[in-house]
Amino acid sequence: MTTKTFTAVIHKEEDIYVANCPEVGTVSQGENVEEAIANLKEATELYLEEFPLPDNNLPITTTFEANYAQTA
């Protein structure tokens, strides 16, 4: 069994938290942050059982700035 660290991007939509793993493409949700992460972990593990990552799959993490107009 292999262990790898993945990223969880979490945002709130109305009354639920949505968690996304950008390296794999899995998404899940929960009533709080902890539940959303636990559900994302389970979804990612199940996905990787069927579709394992290649050994050379190295994610790239970066940031960027975007300009936008705010409305009052």
N, CA, C and O atoms as CSV, one atom per row, in Angstrom:
chain,resi,resn,atom,element,x,y,z
A,1,MET,N,N,0.848,-1.181,0.000
A,1,MET,CA,C,0.000,0.000,0.000
A,1,MET,C,C,0.892,1.242,0.000
A,1,MET,O,O,1.886,1.303,0.724
A,2,THR,N,N,0.531,2.213,-0.807
A,2,THR,CA,C,1.274,3.462,-0.925
A,2,THR,C,C,0.500,4.587,-0.258
A,2,THR,O,O,-0.726,4.637,-0.345
A,3,THR,N,N,1.202,5.479,0.400
A,3,THR,CA,C,0.599,6.671,0.993
A,3,THR,C,C,1.159,7.891,0.283
A,3,THR,O,O,2.367,8.001,0.074
A,4,LYS,N,N,0.275,8.802,-0.084
A,4,LYS,CA,C,0.663,10.033,-0.765
A,4,LYS,C,C,-0.160,11.186,-0.180
A,4,LYS,O,O,-1.317,10.992,0.194
A,5,THR,N,N,0.413,12.347,-0.100
A,5,THR,CA,C,-0.281,13.529,0.402
A,5,THR,C,C,-0.930,14.264,-0.763
A,5,THR,O,O,-0.293,14.524,-1.784
A,6,PHE,N,N,-2.202,14.591,-0.594
A,6,PHE,CA,C,-2.962,15.315,-1.610
A,6,PHE,C,C,-3.462,16.642,-1.046
A,6,PHE,O,O,-3.420,16.868,0.163
A,7,THR,N,N,-3.928,17.499,-1.916
A,7,THR,CA,C,-4.462,18.805,-1.544
A,7,THR,C,C,-5.983,18.741,-1.463
A,7,THR,O,O,-6.625,18.096,-2.292
A,8,ALA,N,N,-6.554,19.402,-0.474
A,8,ALA,CA,C,-8.008,19.560,-0.383
A,8,ALA,C,C,-8.320,21.048,-0.475
A,8,ALA,O,O,-7.846,21.837,0.342
A,9,VAL,N,N,-9.113,21.429,-1.465
A,9,VAL,CA,C,-9.575,22.807,-1.613
A,9,VAL,C,C,-11.030,22.817,-1.161
A,9,VAL,O,O,-11.862,22.098,-1.714
A,10,ILE,N,N,-11.330,23.626,-0.162
A,10,ILE,CA,C,-12.658,23.586,0.461
A,10,ILE,C,C,-13.324,24.956,0.353
A,10,ILE,O,O,-12.698,25.988,0.595
A,11,HIS,N,N,-14.594,24.945,-0.012
A,11,HIS,CA,C,-15.372,26.186,0.009
A,11,HIS,C,C,-16.783,25.869,0.498
A,11,HIS,O,O,-17.242,24.729,0.426
A,12,LYS,N,N,-17.445,26.887,0.987
A,12,LYS,CA,C,-18.795,26.710,1.528
A,12,LYS,C,C,-19.823,27.103,0.480
A,12,LYS,O,O,-19.716,28.154,-0.152
A,13,GLU,N,N,-20.817,26.249,0.305
A,13,GLU,CA,C,-21.960,26.521,-0.569
A,13,GLU,C,C,-23.220,26.422,0.272
A,13,GLU,O,O,-23.643,25.325,0.639
A,14,GLU,N,N,-23.811,27.545,0.572
A,14,GLU,CA,C,-24.996,27.628,1.428
A,14,GLU,C,C,-24.738,26.930,2.749
A,14,GLU,O,O,-24.018,27.483,3.580
A,15,ASP,N,N,-25.289,25.738,2.994
A,15,ASP,CA,C,-25.141,25.099,4.294
A,15,ASP,C,C,-24.242,23.858,4.272
A,15,ASP,O,O,-24.247,23.085,5.230
A,16,ILE,N,N,-23.470,23.655,3.196
A,16,ILE,CA,C,-22.547,22.522,3.136
A,16,ILE,C,C,-21.141,22.990,2.741
A,16,ILE,O,O,-20.969,24.058,2.153
A,17,TYR,N,N,-20.163,22.183,3.071
A,17,TYR,CA,C,-18.789,22.432,2.663
A,17,TYR,C,C,-18.445,21.463,1.537
A,17,TYR,O,O,-18.682,20.260,1.651
A,18,VAL,N,N,-17.893,21.984,0.463
A,18,VAL,CA,C,-17.507,21.187,-0.693
A,18,VAL,C,C,-15.989,21.099,-0.715
A,18,VAL,O,O,-15.296,22.114,-0.633
A,19,ALA,N,N,-15.476,19.869,-0.826
A,19,ALA,CA,C,-14.030,19.634,-0.851
A,19,ALA,C,C,-13.639,19.035,-2.190
A,19,ALA,O,O,-14.305,18.132,-2.698
A,20,ASN,N,N,-12.554,19.544,-2.757
A,20,ASN,CA,C,-12.071,19.119,-4.064
A,20,ASN,C,C,-10.605,18.730,-3.943
A,20,ASN,O,O,-9.830,19.421,-3.281
A,21,CYS,N,N,-10.220,17.623,-4.581
A,21,CYS,CA,C,-8.817,17.215,-4.652
A,21,CYS,C,C,-8.343,17.470,-6.076
A,21,CYS,O,O,-8.640,16.670,-6.964
A,22,PRO,N,N,-7.614,18.559,-6.324
A,22,PRO,CA,C,-7.238,18.913,-7.691
A,22,PRO,C,C,-6.284,17.929,-8.355
A,22,PRO,O,O,-6.295,17.799,-9.579
A,23,GLU,N,N,-5.457,17.232,-7.575
A,23,GLU,CA,C,-4.521,16.287,-8.169
A,23,GLU,C,C,-5.225,15.092,-8.797
A,23,GLU,O,O,-4.753,14.548,-9.796
A,24,VAL,N,N,-6.344,14.680,-8.222
A,24,VAL,CA,C,-7.052,13.484,-8.681
A,24,VAL,C,C,-8.349,13.848,-9.404
A,24,VAL,O,O,-8.761,13.149,-10.330
A,25,GLY,N,N,-8.992,14.938,-8.983
A,25,GLY,CA,C,-10.254,15.352,-9.585
A,25,GLY,C,C,-11.469,14.885,-8.806
A,25,GLY,O,O,-12.594,14.996,-9.292
A,26,THR,N,N,-11.261,14.366,-7.608
A,26,THR,CA,C,-12.392,13.919,-6.801
A,26,THR,C,C,-12.997,15.094,-6.043
A,26,THR,O,O,-12.316,16.065,-5.712
A,27,VAL,N,N,-14.298,14.977,-5.779
A,27,VAL,CA,C,-15.047,16.017,-5.068
A,27,VAL,C,C,-15.982,15.338,-4.088
A,27,VAL,O,O,-16.535,14.280,-4.385
A,28,SER,N,N,-16.162,15.939,-2.922
A,28,SER,CA,C,-17.126,15.435,-1.952
A,28,SER,C,C,-17.637,16.615,-1.132
A,28,SER,O,O,-17.286,17.766,-1.394
A,29,GLN,N,N,-18.463,16.318,-0.145
A,29,GLN,CA,C,-19.048,17.384,0.663
A,29,GLN,C,C,-19.310,16.885,2.075
A,29,GLN,O,O,-19.244,15.687,2.350
A,30,GLY,N,N,-19.610,17.831,2.972
A,30,GLY,CA,C,-19.947,17.492,4.341
A,30,GLY,C,C,-20.614,18.659,5.032
A,30,GLY,O,O,-20.623,19.778,4.518
A,31,GLU,N,N,-21.173,18.393,6.198
A,31,GLU,CA,C,-21.848,19.440,6.966
A,31,GLU,C,C,-20.862,20.376,7.648
A,31,GLU,O,O,-21.229,21.484,8.037
A,32,ASN,N,N,-19.593,19.935,7.800
A,32,ASN,CA,C,-18.534,20.779,8.348
A,32,ASN,C,C,-17.236,20.442,7.613
A,32,ASN,O,O,-17.196,19.511,6.809
A,33,VAL,N,N,-16.185,21.198,7.893
A,33,VAL,CA,C,-14.913,21.018,7.186
A,33,VAL,C,C,-14.352,19.616,7.421
A,33,VAL,O,O,-13.900,18.960,6.483
A,34,GLU,N,N,-14.383,19.162,8.661
A,34,GLU,CA,C,-13.820,17.852,8.981
A,34,GLU,C,C,-14.539,16.733,8.233
A,34,GLU,O,O,-13.898,15.815,7.721
A,35,GLU,N,N,-15.864,16.808,8.169
A,35,GLU,CA,C,-16.648,15.794,7.459
A,35,GLU,C,C,-16.383,15.850,5.958
A,35,GLU,O,O,-16.299,14.814,5.299
A,36,ALA,N,N,-16.251,17.057,5.422
A,36,ALA,CA,C,-15.967,17.208,3.996
A,36,ALA,C,C,-14.614,16.585,3.653
A,36,ALA,O,O,-14.485,15.922,2.624
A,37,ILE,N,N,-13.613,16.789,4.496
A,37,ILE,CA,C,-12.289,16.208,4.257
A,37,ILE,C,C,-12.337,14.690,4.390
A,37,ILE,O,O,-11.755,13.984,3.567
A,38,ALA,N,N,-13.014,14.180,5.400
A,38,ALA,CA,C,-13.125,12.727,5.579
A,38,ALA,C,C,-13.818,12.092,4.378
A,38,ALA,O,O,-13.395,11.039,3.900
A,39,ASN,N,N,-14.882,12.728,3.888
A,39,ASN,CA,C,-15.600,12.200,2.726
A,39,ASN,C,C,-14.751,12.285,1.462
A,39,ASN,O,O,-14.803,11.396,0.612
A,40,LEU,N,N,-13.960,13.368,1.341
A,40,LEU,CA,C,-13.061,13.504,0.195
A,40,LEU,C,C,-11.974,12.430,0.240
A,40,LEU,O,O,-11.624,11.859,-0.793
A,41,LYS,N,N,-11.448,12.158,1.412
A,41,LYS,CA,C,-10.432,11.111,1.562
A,41,LYS,C,C,-11.000,9.772,1.111
A,41,LYS,O,O,-10.357,9.048,0.351
A,42,GLU,N,N,-12.203,9.439,1.575
A,42,GLU,CA,C,-12.836,8.174,1.187
A,42,GLU,C,C,-13.073,8.116,-0.319
A,42,GLU,O,O,-12.783,7.102,-0.955
A,43,ALA,N,N,-13.598,9.197,-0.892
A,43,ALA,CA,C,-13.854,9.237,-2.335
A,43,ALA,C,C,-12.564,9.084,-3.128
A,43,ALA,O,O,-12.538,8.398,-4.150
A,44,THR,N,N,-11.489,9.722,-2.660
A,44,THR,CA,C,-10.201,9.658,-3.359
A,44,THR,C,C,-9.612,8.254,-3.268
A,44,THR,O,O,-9.103,7.736,-4.263
A,45,GLU,N,N,-9.672,7.633,-2.099
A,45,GLU,CA,C,-9.168,6.270,-1.952
A,45,GLU,C,C,-9.926,5.294,-2.845
A,45,GLU,O,O,-9.316,4.430,-3.475
A,46,LEU,N,N,-11.250,5.425,-2.904
A,46,LEU,CA,C,-12.050,4.547,-3.770
A,46,LEU,C,C,-11.715,4.776,-5.239
A,46,LEU,O,O,-11.622,3.824,-6.014
A,47,TYR,N,N,-11.536,6.024,-5.618
A,47,TYR,CA,C,-11.185,6.344,-6.998
A,47,TYR,C,C,-9.831,5.737,-7.365
A,47,TYR,O,O,-9.674,5.150,-8.435
A,48,LEU,N,N,-8.852,5.886,-6.462
A,48,LEU,CA,C,-7.501,5.400,-6.749
A,48,LEU,C,C,-7.421,3.872,-6.790
A,48,LEU,O,O,-6.509,3.321,-7.406
A,49,GLU,N,N,-8.370,3.181,-6.139
A,49,GLU,CA,C,-8.425,1.723,-6.264
A,49,GLU,C,C,-8.703,1.311,-7.708
A,49,GLU,O,O,-8.164,0.312,-8.187
A,50,GLU,N,N,-9.533,2.070,-8.393
A,50,GLU,CA,C,-9.901,1.771,-9.780
A,50,GLU,C,C,-8.960,2.407,-10.797
A,50,GLU,O,O,-8.701,1.836,-11.857
A,51,PHE,N,N,-8.452,3.592,-10.467
A,51,PHE,CA,C,-7.618,4.358,-11.401
A,51,PHE,C,C,-6.344,4.826,-10.700
A,51,PHE,O,O,-6.241,5.996,-10.330
A,52,PRO,N,N,-5.372,3.931,-10.512
A,52,PRO,CA,C,-4.137,4.319,-9.810
A,52,PRO,C,C,-3.374,5.412,-10.557
A,52,PRO,O,O,-3.408,5.488,-11.785
A,53,LEU,N,N,-2.691,6.248,-9.793
A,53,LEU,CA,C,-1.872,7.302,-10.389
A,53,LEU,C,C,-0.587,6.705,-10.943
A,53,LEU,O,O,-0.028,5.787,-10.343
A,54,PRO,N,N,-0.110,7.207,-12.069
A,54,PRO,CA,C,1.203,6.760,-12.547
A,54,PRO,C,C,2.295,7.214,-11.580
A,54,PRO,O,O,2.123,8.208,-10.873
A,55,ASP,N,N,3.404,6.501,-11.545
A,55,ASP,CA,C,4.495,6.820,-10.616
A,55,ASP,C,C,5.080,8.207,-10.827
A,55,ASP,O,O,5.600,8.807,-9.887
A,56,ASN,N,N,5.004,8.721,-12.045
A,56,ASN,CA,C,5.619,10.010,-12.348
A,56,ASN,C,C,4.639,11.177,-12.294
A,56,ASN,O,O,4.943,12.246,-12.821
A,57,ASN,N,N,3.489,11.010,-11.683
A,57,ASN,CA,C,2.479,12.065,-11.617
A,57,ASN,C,C,2.820,13.039,-10.491
A,57,ASN,O,O,2.405,12.840,-9.349
A,58,LEU,N,N,3.570,14.085,-10.808
A,58,LEU,CA,C,3.959,15.082,-9.830
A,58,LEU,C,C,3.096,16.333,-10.003
A,58,LEU,O,O,3.160,16.977,-11.050
A,59,PRO,N,N,2.295,16.686,-9.005
A,59,PRO,CA,C,1.442,17.868,-9.142
A,59,PRO,C,C,2.259,19.155,-9.092
A,59,PRO,O,O,3.345,19.201,-8.513
A,60,ILE,N,N,1.723,20.174,-9.700
A,60,ILE,CA,C,2.323,21.513,-9.675
A,60,ILE,C,C,1.330,22.427,-8.965
A,60,ILE,O,O,0.169,22.527,-9.362
A,61,THR,N,N,1.791,23.082,-7.925
A,61,THR,CA,C,0.952,24.021,-7.195
A,61,THR,C,C,1.540,25.411,-7.358
A,61,THR,O,O,2.736,25.618,-7.150
A,62,THR,N,N,0.692,26.363,-7.731
A,62,THR,CA,C,1.140,27.739,-7.899
A,62,THR,C,C,-0.031,28.661,-7.581
A,62,THR,O,O,-1.128,28.196,-7.272
A,63,THR,N,N,0.200,29.945,-7.655
A,63,THR,CA,C,-0.855,30.938,-7.468
A,63,THR,C,C,-0.820,31.912,-8.632
A,63,THR,O,O,0.172,31.992,-9.357
A,64,PHE,N,N,-1.896,32.645,-8.805
A,64,PHE,CA,C,-1.945,33.684,-9.819
A,64,PHE,C,C,-2.882,34.784,-9.342
A,64,PHE,O,O,-3.721,34.566,-8.468
A,65,GLU,N,N,-2.729,35.966,-9.928
A,65,GLU,CA,C,-3.592,37.096,-9.596
A,65,GLU,C,C,-4.541,37.353,-10.751
A,65,GLU,O,O,-4.183,37.161,-11.912
A,66,ALA,N,N,-5.750,37.788,-10.433
A,66,ALA,CA,C,-6.734,38.121,-11.450
A,66,ALA,C,C,-7.373,39.461,-11.092
A,66,ALA,O,O,-7.686,39.713,-9.928
A,67,ASN,N,N,-7.560,40.302,-12.077
A,67,ASN,CA,C,-8.223,41.591,-11.879
A,67,ASN,C,C,-9.712,41.434,-12.155
A,67,ASN,O,O,-10.113,40.722,-13.076
A,68,TYR,N,N,-10.511,42.096,-11.360
A,68,TYR,CA,C,-11.954,42.085,-11.582
A,68,TYR,C,C,-12.561,43.339,-10.975
A,68,TYR,O,O,-11.990,43.952,-10.072
A,69,ALA,N,N,-13.712,43.704,-11.479
A,69,ALA,CA,C,-14.406,44.893,-10.980
A,69,ALA,C,C,-15.412,44.473,-9.920
A,69,ALA,O,O,-16.218,43.567,-10.132
A,70,GLN,N,N,-15.352,45.140,-8.783
A,70,GLN,CA,C,-16.319,44.869,-7.722
A,70,GLN,C,C,-17.528,45.770,-7.896
A,70,GLN,O,O,-17.401,46.949,-8.226
A,71,THR,N,N,-18.687,45.204,-7.672
A,71,THR,CA,C,-19.905,46.014,-7.717
A,71,THR,C,C,-20.305,46.386,-6.303
A,71,THR,O,O,-20.131,45.598,-5.373
A,72,ALA,N,N,-20.830,47.565,-6.145
A,72,ALA,CA,C,-21.193,48.059,-4.829
A,72,ALA,C,C,-22.488,47.507,-4.338
A,72,ALA,O,O,-22.921,47.839,-3.235
